[in-house]
Amino acid sequence: MRRLTAAAALAGLAALGGAASVVMGVAPVVAQADDAKAPAPAPKSRPAQADAGAADTAPPPRRPAESPRPAAQGHLIPPEEMPPPAAPAAKADAKSTAAEPTVPPASSGTLIPPEPIVPAGPPVPETLRETDFAHAACRLELRRLGVEYREIPALSDPGQRDCGIARPVEVTAILPGVTLDQPAPMRCETARALAHWMAEVVVPAAGRLPGAPRVTGLSLGTTYQCRGVVGNGTPQNLSEHATGNAIDIAGFRFDTAPPMPITPPGDRGDLAVAFQNAVQGAACLYFTTVLGPGSNAAHEDHLHLDVKARRGGFRLCQ
């Protein structure tokens, strides 16, 4: 009985030991299952400082438009709202400044020289102004026509500032073989007109005279001279001789005929009168002023020829 009891006790202990082992083996599995079923633990609450940082990174909510802040808060004010500039404060020494006398200016910005300026050379009226190109072209044509001349320094008159030739030429022969009885200073334009008139009118017309003489020279009157106009009652006006625009022809010289002076035709009706009338009338094709016998008493013994510039191309031929 005691043996059975002991054996039963041992068997019971063995059974208890197996059950315990089973229980110990199952316990971890049950624990894992319980862990899986259990809800996740709630996150720990962050401190207030961390929440504030998160709030800064989030986009700010839209706020209604605000009116412009006053200038005192540092915002720009549109130009139309800018206040007018404050008047400058009066200087401390205004009393002493007011006592100082003010000197009015001598003129409204114009510098007045102490003495009148005297031109260094002869004046060049607008109608006589020549460019370098025009003057060079004129001299080239003189050479082509066979005019013998030389350039001389500018001419002026100390007593009359309006007289003078800026770029004079001194002519000694107006065509090849046709000399002047004296060197004649004049403007290049005057010499050019004289050369064309001689070559195209005078020389061919002389071939119609008895014996067909050849023109060999010109007898001159006045060339350049600083004086007033004569013959029309206005001597206060400068003559075209005073600027090198005019030349006076007193007569013609020929190789096989006697010299022919300029004279009033009178009642004569010969070829000499016809020659003089022809060259005088045709001169108006080359000169703007032609005066001779019949125009006035001052031009009864010579032909006055000049290249005066006139408006509208007007020419005076008498």
Secondary structure by P-SEA (a helix, b strand, c coil): caaaaaaaaaaaaaaaaaaaaaaaaaaaaaaaaaaaaccccccccccaaaaaaaaaacccccccccccccccccccccccccccccccccccaaaaaaabbbbcccccccccccbbbbbccccccccccccaaaaaaaaaaaaaabbbbbbbcbbbbcccccccccbbbbbccccccbbbcccccccaaaaaaaaaaaaccaaaaaaaccccccccbbbbcccccccccccccccccccccccccbbbbcbbbbccccccccccccccccaaaaaaaaaaaacccccccccccccccccccbbbbbbccccccccccc
